Structures are given as C-alpha cells and as structure tokens.
Amino acid sequence: MRKIKINRRKFLKDFSKWTLLLVINQILLSKKIFAKQKPKVVIIGLGFGGATCVKYLSNFSQILDLIVIEKNAKIQTCPFSNLVIANVMDYQEIIFKPKINPKIKFNRNNVKFIDPQKKKIVFHNKDFVNYDFLILSPGIGFKSNQISGYSVDDSSHIPHCWDGEKKILEFKRRLSSLENNSKIIISAPDYPYRCPPAPYERASMIAYYLKRKSLKFKILIFDSKNSFTKKEIFLEEWKKEYEDSIQWINRDEGGRVVSLDQRNGLIKTTNGEKFKGDFIHIIPEQKASNLLSSSNLINNDWCKINPMTFELNGYKDLFVVGDSIDAGDMPKSAFSANSQAKILSINLINLILQKDFINPVFLNTCYSFSSKDRAFSIAAWYKLNSKKDRIVSLGSRQSDIHSTNDQRYEESLHAYGWYETITKYLYS
Ligand SMILES: Cc1cc2nc3c(=O)[nH]c(=O)nc-3n(C[C@H](O)[C@H](O)[C@H](O)COP(=O)(O)OP(=O)(O)OC[C@H]3O[C@@H](n4cnc5c(N)ncnc54)[C@H](O)[C@@H]3O)c2cc1C
C-alpha cells in the first residue's frame, strides 16, 4: 500500500516536472519564432503624425520591432505658437520632451536620405538603419525663389516660424522693438500650406499683443489667394477687436508679393506697387519635406499616397503621413495628421496580420484665436472616393459669424482643451 503511494507521488512529481519543462520549452520556442518574424517598423519624425503612429503601434511590440527617429531632443509645436508670440502663453508651454515607451528604440538622429531599394535609412553622420516598413512624418519644406530678395535661410529676415525650429524668441524680440504707429506687413502664401487659418490667426495675435501695449499700428496682409478659411469670421472679429487696424489685400487687388527689399524695408506686389513696412513677415510657399526630394522619392511638391494605407505611390512598404502628403480635400493640420496616422497604423497592423483594411473616415477641427479669450472653429469630416484613391469631404461646420462673446470665450476653452488633450496624449 505504502509502495503504491510512493509511486503515485513520484509519478505526479515527475509529471509536473516534465509538464513545466514542456511549457517553458514551448514559450521559448514561440518567443524565438516571434523574434525571428518580428518585422522592423521605423518611424521618422515625432511631430503630430509620427507621434500618433508611435502611440498606436507601441501596443503591438510583441509582434513588431519599433524604432523611432527624430532629429530634435524636444518637440516645439506650431499649434498655439501664435499665442506664444502674443505673450498669452509661455514659450515652455509649447515645448515637449517626448516620453518614449521603454519597449521602443529611440534614435535621436538627423536622416539624410532614404534608399528604398535597399530599405535603408542613412543619417548625416553616415550611420544607417534598415527597415521592413518605414513611416515618414517629416512635416514640410519651403520653396525657394518665390519672392526675390527673400530666403528662408537668411537670418536677417524676420523668421517665418512655420515649422518646429526654435526661432520664436527671435520673432518676439523683433516684434517687441516696434514703436507707436508701426506698419506690419504679412505675406500669406498660396495653397496648399500648413494650417490654412494660421496666417490670419498670427495677424490677430500680433494685433492683440500691440493693442495690449497700447500702441497704434497697421497690419497689412498681402495674400496670394482670393479667399481664406473662416474669412467672414476673421473680418468680423478684426473689426470688433481692432477696428480698422488689420487690412487684407487679396490676390486680385495685387496681394501677391513678388520681391523684398530688406535694406529699405520695402515689398513689391504683382501690380508693381511698393509698400514700406517696419516689420516684414514673409510666410513662405511650401512643399513636402526636403527629406522626400533629397531621397528622390517624389518629383512633385507633395507626396501622392494610397489614402487607404498611406503607402507612397510606387514604393512598397514605405508610408507617408501628415503635412508632406497630398491629402485631397483634407487641410494640413495637426488634427488631420493625427487622424490620418491612426488609420495608417491600424491598416499597417492589418497588413502585417493579413487582415482586411478598414475603410476610413477622417476628422479635422481647426480652432483659431482672434484674441486671448476669443476663438472660433471649423470642423470637417472626410471619406475615400469611390475609386478609393482620394480623400474627399463629407461636409463641414463652422462657428456662427454672430457668436456671442460668451460663445467665443467658450470656444477658446475648447481650443485650449484640444491642445492639452492631444499634447498630453502624444508626449507624456
Ligand atoms: C502657426 C501655426 C499654427 C498652427 N496651429 C494649428 C492648430 O491650431 N491646429 C492644428 O491642427 N494644426 C495647426 N498647425 C499645423 C500643424 O503644426 C501641422 O499640421 C502638424 O505639425 C503636421 O504634423 P507632421 O507630423 O506632418 O509634421 P511635424 O509636426 O512638423 O513633425 C515633423 C517632425 O519630423 C522631424 N524631422 C523632419 N525631418 C527630419 C529628419 N531629416 N530626420 C529626423 N527627424 C526629422 C521634425 O523634427 C519634426 O519633429 C499650425 C501650424 C502653424 C505653422
């Protein structure tokens, strides 16, 4: 009897030992298989598009090897930079040091070019990284030679502050030196460009800043377009807040600036007229990031992509999102980049897992400020056309032109809320 008991105990002990060994073996084996099969996904750019992809794809670190490349240690956002210019927000409030999930490899480096044939990313310091899937969200580049006498690289000009590079303090320093009765000239670019309402928000916030200093001023906006988004609301707000201090000159009235004479503080427009300004702020015409053209990935100004997957036309496993793409009816905005990047990420996982793609609906909302406590918005939603090769509008809605002061204030709180939500979600 006792012998049977001992045998049973021994059998159970041996059984559990072998079962445990078998389970451990299985885990190690499956881990190895996973490790072998893990595709390497590289994301370039930690702005709004890239950071959204990082956030979503980091949930799949068991099946992906995720690498993030960004040239800057800290991200300075363009959204809300106009409020920094107006001293409504502190500069540090638009600077973020991204907290990267420890499962992701972060490489702070400046990409020189991409070799899509060898699936290779080459840095300025000649190091390189290979990829299986590459996501590019590198923002915008600027066209040169559009306005004679002006160059984005010439530091004697007022910095454009249309990217995340750190020139805002210089912009503010020059703005703060303006005296009573100064004339400010803003040259607004032709479409497409990053954040369509931002030139007009910038004019509003410069006006707000100068008004708070009790200075008299005149802002002339020379526009390369005949209209702009939320125009009626902006014009109404300018009248209400700044009387006739902001004047908009459209393209047909000679709004397109063709040359800048920096030394004499003069601009010349298409119809040959010259205007003198104490502060000449050129917002340059834009194109896709230089990274795309220097890698010979595009011949045009913007990237043509498959809007279902965001794969760059003609380049397998290479995806582009955010401001560098031709997004059909969608404007170039942080909100759009975030919406597109979610779809890209979801459908990339579907591609890797060989599942069906989702048919996307995209969203965008653009808030604009006319002063510290007054904001208004346009919200729009989008789908793919029947051929699934273009993003088209499904409709839009904008704030009432006759909103009350309370409603404008309420919308400013929504705008601050949106900014806090998206930046906290992406960067902390
Ligand atoms: C004045 C202003 C106000 C705006 N306000 C709003 C707003 O209120 N709401 C809104 O939705 N949008 C707003 N926008 C638009 C918004 O800033 C952009 O649409 C958004 O940043 C686009 O995201 P992105 O990922 O395409 O590019 P970005 O956010 O510019 O990110 C690109 C990233 O790529 C990195 N990078 C680029 N090249 C390389 C390289 N070679 N190697 C390594 N890293 C690289 C850059 O350092 C950067 O971090 C505003 C824009 C401006 C100019």
The ligand as an SDF file (V2000), in Angstrom:
LIG
                    3D

 53 58  0  0  0  0  0  0  0  0999 V2000
    1.4670   78.9380  -36.8060 C   0  0  0  0  0  0  0  0  0  0  0  0
    0.8460   77.5800  -36.9090 C   0  0  0  0  0  0  0  0  0  0  0  0
   -0.2440   77.2570  -36.1260 C   0  0  0  0  0  0  0  0  0  0  0  0
   -0.8350   76.0010  -36.2310 C   0  0  0  0  0  0  0  0  0  0  0  0
   -1.9330   75.7270  -35.4720 N   0  0  0  0  0  0  0  0  0  0  0  0
   -2.5630   74.5410  -35.6020 C   0  0  0  0  0  0  0  0  0  0  0  0
   -3.7310   74.2600  -34.8360 C   0  0  0  0  0  0  0  0  0  0  0  0
   -4.1880   75.0720  -34.0290 O   0  0  0  0  0  0  0  0  0  0  0  0
   -4.3280   73.0540  -35.0270 N   0  0  0  0  0  0  0  0  0  0  0  0
   -3.8500   72.1230  -35.9020 C   0  0  0  0  0  0  0  0  0  0  0  0
   -4.4530   71.0510  -36.0180 O   0  0  0  0  0  0  0  0  0  0  0  0
   -2.7250   72.3660  -36.6290 N   0  0  0  0  0  0  0  0  0  0  0  0
   -2.0770   73.5340  -36.5120 C   0  0  0  0  0  0  0  0  0  0  0  0
   -0.9310   73.7770  -37.2380 N   0  0  0  0  0  0  0  0  0  0  0  0
   -0.4440   72.7630  -38.2060 C   0  0  0  0  0  0  0  0  0  0  0  0
    0.4470   71.6850  -37.5630 C   0  0  0  0  0  0  0  0  0  0  0  0
    1.5650   72.2630  -36.9540 O   0  0  0  0  0  0  0  0  0  0  0  0
    0.9340   70.6910  -38.6120 C   0  0  0  0  0  0  0  0  0  0  0  0
   -0.0990   70.3860  -39.4990 O   0  0  0  0  0  0  0  0  0  0  0  0
    1.4540   69.4130  -37.9600 C   0  0  0  0  0  0  0  0  0  0  0  0
    2.5780   69.7290  -37.1770 O   0  0  0  0  0  0  0  0  0  0  0  0
    1.7870   68.3490  -39.0010 C   0  0  0  0  0  0  0  0  0  0  0  0
    2.3380   67.2090  -38.3980 O   0  0  0  0  0  0  0  0  0  0  0  0
    3.5100   66.3880  -39.1280 P   0  0  0  0  0  0  0  0  0  0  0  0
    3.7390   65.1590  -38.3130 O   0  0  0  0  0  0  0  0  0  0  0  0
    3.2110   66.2490  -40.5630 O   0  0  0  0  0  0  0  0  0  0  0  0
    4.7930   67.3510  -39.0510 O   0  0  0  0  0  0  0  0  0  0  0  0
    5.5350   67.9580  -37.7910 P   0  0  0  0  0  0  0  0  0  0  0  0
    4.6110   68.0880  -36.6400 O   0  0  0  0  0  0  0  0  0  0  0  0
    6.2370   69.1750  -38.2730 O   0  0  0  0  0  0  0  0  0  0  0  0
    6.6290   66.8600  -37.4070 O   0  0  0  0  0  0  0  0  0  0  0  0
    7.7380   66.5890  -38.2170 C   0  0  0  0  0  0  0  0  0  0  0  0
    8.8510   66.0110  -37.3350 C   0  0  0  0  0  0  0  0  0  0  0  0
    9.8240   65.3650  -38.1520 O   0  0  0  0  0  0  0  0  0  0  0  0
   11.1170   65.6930  -37.6850 C   0  0  0  0  0  0  0  0  0  0  0  0
   12.0350   65.5850  -38.8220 N   0  0  0  0  0  0  0  0  0  0  0  0
   11.9280   66.2550  -40.0010 C   0  0  0  0  0  0  0  0  0  0  0  0
   12.9470   65.9160  -40.8230 N   0  0  0  0  0  0  0  0  0  0  0  0
   13.7090   65.0170  -40.1480 C   0  0  0  0  0  0  0  0  0  0  0  0
   14.9100   64.3240  -40.4740 C   0  0  0  0  0  0  0  0  0  0  0  0
   15.5200   64.5040  -41.6520 N   0  0  0  0  0  0  0  0  0  0  0  0
   15.4320   63.4840  -39.5540 N   0  0  0  0  0  0  0  0  0  0  0  0
   14.8240   63.2970  -38.3420 C   0  0  0  0  0  0  0  0  0  0  0  0
   13.6810   63.9480  -37.9800 N   0  0  0  0  0  0  0  0  0  0  0  0
   13.1320   64.7930  -38.8690 C   0  0  0  0  0  0  0  0  0  0  0  0
   10.9730   67.1330  -37.1830 C   0  0  0  0  0  0  0  0  0  0  0  0
   11.9930   67.4700  -36.2690 O   0  0  0  0  0  0  0  0  0  0  0  0
    9.5760   67.1070  -36.5570 C   0  0  0  0  0  0  0  0  0  0  0  0
    9.6230   66.7780  -35.1850 O   0  0  0  0  0  0  0  0  0  0  0  0
   -0.3050   75.0280  -37.1330 C   0  0  0  0  0  0  0  0  0  0  0  0
    0.8060   75.3520  -37.9110 C   0  0  0  0  0  0  0  0  0  0  0  0
    1.3740   76.6170  -37.8150 C   0  0  0  0  0  0  0  0  0  0  0  0
    2.5710   76.9500  -38.6620 C   0  0  0  0  0  0  0  0  0  0  0  0
  1  2  1  0
  2  3  1  0
  2 52  2  0
  3  4  2  0
  4  5  1  0
  4 50  1  0
  5  6  2  0
  6  7  1  0
  6 13  1  0
  7  8  2  0
  7  9  1  0
  9 10  1  0
 10 11  2  0
 10 12  1  0
 12 13  2  0
 13 14  1  0
 14 15  1  0
 14 50  1  0
 15 16  1  0
 16 17  1  0
 16 18  1  0
 18 19  1  0
 18 20  1  0
 20 21  1  0
 20 22  1  0
 22 23  1  0
 23 24  1  0
 24 25  2  0
 24 26  1  0
 24 27  1  0
 27 28  1  0
 28 29  2  0
 28 30  1  0
 28 31  1  0
 31 32  1  0
 32 33  1  0
 33 34  1  0
 33 48  1  0
 34 35  1  0
 35 36  1  0
 35 46  1  0
 36 37  1  0
 36 45  1  0
 37 38  2  0
 38 39  1  0
 39 40  1  0
 39 45  2  0
 40 41  1  0
 40 42  2  0
 42 43  1  0
 43 44  2  0
 44 45  1  0
 46 47  1  0
 46 48  1  0
 48 49  1  0
 50 51  2  0
 51 52  1  0
 52 53  1  0
M  END
$$$$
